[in-house]
Amino acid sequence: MLVIQTQTLTRAEALRRIRLLTGKDLRPLADQYGITVWKNGHKNKGWAGQVIEHYLGLRQNSLQAPDFGTWELKVVPVIPGLEGTVLVKESMAITMIEPAEVVASKFSDSHLYDKLRSMIVVARIFQDVQETSAYLHSAAEFDLDNPAIRKQVEADYEAIREIIRTSGVDTLTGETGKYVQARTKGRGHGSTSRAFYARPAFVAHILNLQKLAWMPAVIAGIEERG
């Protein structure tokens, strides 16, 4: 299978190439690309995203800048719903929270804004906890250009920022934020690192599965931890 060896791939071309994988199982590609899904009984939760990155020619990195320079790639699991629909399974990790950076940065200068302003979000079918298969369902572009959505995301960021500034990052809970929340990220319930997450209803809107509450009502995801 073709792998594009570039990190300056345009979003439009990337979307076209990702859509060539629609209906294909990503699990065999993980083996083909040497991407670990399970190791010592622990799942690599980001394996499907790493498969798409490898397919597009992006070397794995942990930088907070957008994956492809001007746009970000995310892969999220969806589950079958009623009458052929799919539901977003869980909230979507956007970027890690660095408390000093968040306190010092207004929304337009933040890593959160950099990640959300231009994206491709890929939906893949969650089959089972063993990840025996993961068929690519769809892919959608998203720009943070709707004034009402941007205003609410900025309000969520500022609410989280104020809590960090006045009370410290350890006081954050998943209850804050309408579209974007802050919660722990990492293995196990003892994790103390935190990240910004898009709530399932927001992810469903990004994927054009359902519209946000000020359009028609949204079907919420099944997993959203506080």
Secondary structure, 3 states (H helix, E strand, C coil): CCCCCCCCCCHHHHHHHHHCCCCCEHHHHHHHHCCCCEECCEECCCHHHHHHHHHHCCCCCCCCCCCCCCCEEEEEEEEECHHHCEEECECEEEEECCHHHHHHCCHHHCHHHHHHCEEEEEEEECCCCCCCCCEEEEEEEEECCCHHHHHHHHHHHHHHHHHHHHHCHHHCCCCCCCCEEEEECCCCCCCCCEEEEECHHHHHHHCCCCCCCCCCCCCCCCECCC
